[in-house]
Amino acid sequence: MKVLKFGAVWCPGCLVMKPRWKKIEEENSWLKTEYYDLDADIAKKVAEKYNIKMLPTFIFLDSKENEILRLNGEVDEKKLIELINQNKDK
């Protein structure tokens, strides 16, 4: 499983989520994540591919890179951990 994280430095919700994700990533070293700052040109192309309409957005992908879950906005840390554990073997 991999999580694509879309955000921007000017996005208040993104700033709230950044330390939550950092802690989760430190505690789950097996988890693959990629962060895309929407102000960067390459991120805009990826965001277009995934039809990103709001920030922050988190897209969970299975081992074949298929989207299995999408979250928008601020998400509670416990909820994130629960969703990661439910989907980690996909």
FENCOR-V160674 format. One line per field, one symbol per residue. ss: DSSP state (2 for helix, 1 for strand, 0 for the rest). phi: phi as a letter, one per 30 degrees, with the letter a starting at -180 (. if undefined). burial: 1 if it has 24 or more other ideal C-beta (glycine too) atoms within 12 Angstrom, else 0. Layout:
ss = ???
phi = ???
burial = ???
//
This chain:
ss = 011111100002222222222222222000011111100022222222200000001111100000111111000022222222222000
phi = .bccccaadccedddddedddedddddbdddcbbcbdddcedddddddechdcbbdbbcccddcicdcabbbidbeedddddddddcdcd
burial = 111111110010010011011001100000101111110000100010010100111111100000011110011000010011001000
//
